[in-house]
Amino acid sequence: MISRIDHISIAVKDIQKAKVFFTTLLGAVPGTSGTDERLNFFWQVFSTGDLTRLELISPTNEGSFLDNFLANRDAGGAHHITFETPDIKAMRQFLDQNKIPYFDYHDEGPWKELFIHPKDAFGILIQIAEFAPDFYLADSEKLPTHKKWEIERTEQGCTLILAHPGGGKAQMNLSKSEIEALIDDLQRAC
């Protein structure tokens, strides 16, 4: 039902200060962003070393859905955890069968989602979403469509870059002896 934790979302009052903190001090790589005019908020996704993701969300105008959340939090705080599912309809059916309440179910478009209220989820808002893992990554953070790997030559051997199943890419540096061992292993496996 659940593929993985996709990201943790942090609601902040000062988006620029938060961006500097997470990029400069913690090395997060900025990804795609957007503004939701209906709910009056800005969002931006950041990736870290192993493609763990963090989302910063901030109100853009009065009347944002974040107003109540941020009212008693000076700088902000953890807002929700997003879990990826391969099938939002099956997840909804599972929740119904187990009498777990949810709200804001949407099953159209590239991002399908539902939410479980903190009172029903041990104090944290849970978002469960179905989407293509590369949905909101910058092009620089992913391989071209339908490409599973790339190889870059280095002085010591090569860098093997693989399409990560959670979106984006993962890489490893291989020495010449490691390359030879990998080739041998691949030939034996086939």
C-alpha positions in Angstrom: 0.0 0.0 0.0 2.7 2.5 1.0 5.9 2.7 -1.2 7.9 5.1 1.0 7.9 8.3 2.9 8.2 10.9 0.1 8.8 14.1 2.1 8.3 16.0 5.3 6.7 19.4 5.0 7.6 22.3 7.2 5.4 25.4 7.4 7.4 28.6 7.9 6.6 32.3 8.2 9.8 33.5 6.6 10.4 31.4 3.5 13.6 33.2 2.4 15.2 32.6 5.8 14.1 29.0 5.8 15.6 28.5 2.2 18.9 29.9 3.3 19.0 27.6 6.4 18.2 24.4 4.6 20.3 25.1 1.5 23.4 26.8 3.0 23.6 25.1 6.3 22.2 21.6 5.5 23.1 21.4 1.8 19.5 20.8 0.5 19.2 21.2 -3.3 16.3 23.4 -4.4 13.7 21.7 -6.7 10.5 22.7 -8.2 8.1 25.2 -6.6 4.7 26.7 -7.0 1.9 28.8 -5.6 -1.5 27.6 -4.8 -3.8 30.6 -5.3 -6.9 28.8 -3.9 -5.3 28.0 -0.5 -2.9 31.0 -0.5 0.4 29.3 0.0 3.8 28.9 -1.7 5.6 25.5 -1.7 9.1 24.4 -2.7 10.7 21.0 -2.6 14.3 20.4 -1.7 16.4 17.2 -2.0 19.2 16.0 0.2 22.0 13.5 -0.4 20.1 10.2 -0.7 17.0 11.8 -2.4 15.2 12.3 0.9 13.0 15.3 0.3 11.8 18.3 2.4 9.1 20.7 1.4 8.8 24.2 2.7 5.4 25.8 2.7 4.5 29.4 3.5 1.4 31.6 3.4 1.2 34.1 0.5 -1.8 36.1 1.7 -4.2 36.4 4.6 -6.7 33.6 4.5 -4.1 30.9 3.9 -4.9 27.4 5.1 -1.6 27.8 7.1 -2.8 30.8 9.2 -4.1 28.7 12.1 -1.2 26.4 12.1 1.3 29.2 12.3 -0.6 31.4 14.7 1.1 30.0 17.8 4.4 29.0 16.3 7.0 31.8 16.1 9.1 30.4 13.2 7.0 27.5 12.0 7.0 23.7 12.5 6.6 20.3 11.0 3.2 20.4 9.2 2.8 17.0 7.6 4.4 13.8 6.4 3.7 12.6 2.8 3.6 8.9 2.1 3.7 7.7 -1.5 1.2 5.0 -2.6 1.1 3.3 -6.0 -2.8 3.3 -6.0 -4.8 6.0 -4.2 -8.1 4.3 -4.9 -6.9 1.1 -3.3 -5.6 3.1 -0.3 -8.9 4.8 0.1 -10.7 1.4 0.1 -8.2 0.1 2.7 -8.9 3.1 4.9 -12.7 2.7 4.5 -12.4 -1.1 5.3 -10.4 -0.3 8.5 -12.7 2.6 9.5 -9.8 5.1 9.4 -11.2 8.6 8.6 -9.7 10.8 5.9 -10.5 14.0 4.1 -9.7 16.0 0.9 -9.7 13.0 -1.3 -8.7 13.9 -4.9 -8.1 11.2 -7.6 -7.7 13.2 -10.8 -4.6 14.7 -12.3 -1.0 13.9 -11.9 -1.1 14.3 -8.1 -3.8 12.2 -6.3 -4.1 12.6 -2.6 -6.0 12.2 0.7 -5.2 13.3 4.2 -5.6 11.7 7.7 -6.2 14.3 10.4 -3.7 14.5 13.3 -6.3 13.5 15.8 -6.5 10.1 14.0 -2.8 9.8 13.3 -1.0 10.3 16.7 -0.6 14.0 16.4 0.7 14.5 12.8 -1.1 15.3 9.6 -0.6 12.5 7.1 -0.8 13.1 3.4 -1.0 10.0 1.2 -0.4 10.6 -2.5 -0.1 8.8 -5.8 2.2 10.5 -8.3 5.1 9.9 -10.6 8.2 10.1 -8.4 10.0 12.6 -10.7 6.8 14.8 -10.7 8.3 17.8 -8.9 12.1 17.4 -9.4 14.1 19.9 -11.4 15.4 18.4 -14.7 19.0 18.6 -13.3 18.0 16.2 -10.6 16.7 13.4 -12.8 17.8 11.3 -15.8 16.0 11.8 -19.2 12.7 9.9 -19.5 13.1 6.1 -20.1 16.9 6.3 -19.3 17.9 4.0 -16.4 21.6 4.9 -16.1 24.5 7.0 -17.3 28.2 6.5 -17.0 30.8 9.3 -16.6 34.5 8.6 -16.9 36.7 9.7 -14.0 40.5 9.5 -13.5 40.0 6.6 -11.0 37.3 4.7 -13.1 33.8 6.0 -13.6 30.7 7.4 -11.9 27.7 5.2 -12.4 24.5 7.3 -12.2 21.2 5.3 -11.8 17.6 6.4 -12.0 16.3 6.2 -8.4 12.9 4.4 -8.0 11.9 7.3 -5.6 12.6 9.8 -8.4 15.8 11.6 -9.3 19.1 9.8 -9.5 21.7 8.1 -7.3 25.3 7.8 -8.1 28.4 5.9 -7.0 32.0 6.2 -7.9 33.6 2.9 -9.1 37.3 2.1 -9.4 38.6 0.2 -12.4 38.7 -3.0 -10.4 35.1 -2.4 -9.2 34.0 -1.9 -12.8 35.6 -5.1 -13.9 33.9 -7.0 -10.9 30.5 -5.4 -11.8 30.9 -6.5 -15.5 31.7 -10.0 -14.3 28.7 -10.1 -12.0 26.4 -8.8 -14.7 27.7 -11.4 -17.2 27.2 -14.3 -14.7 23.7 -13.1 -13.8 22.6 -13.1 -17.5 
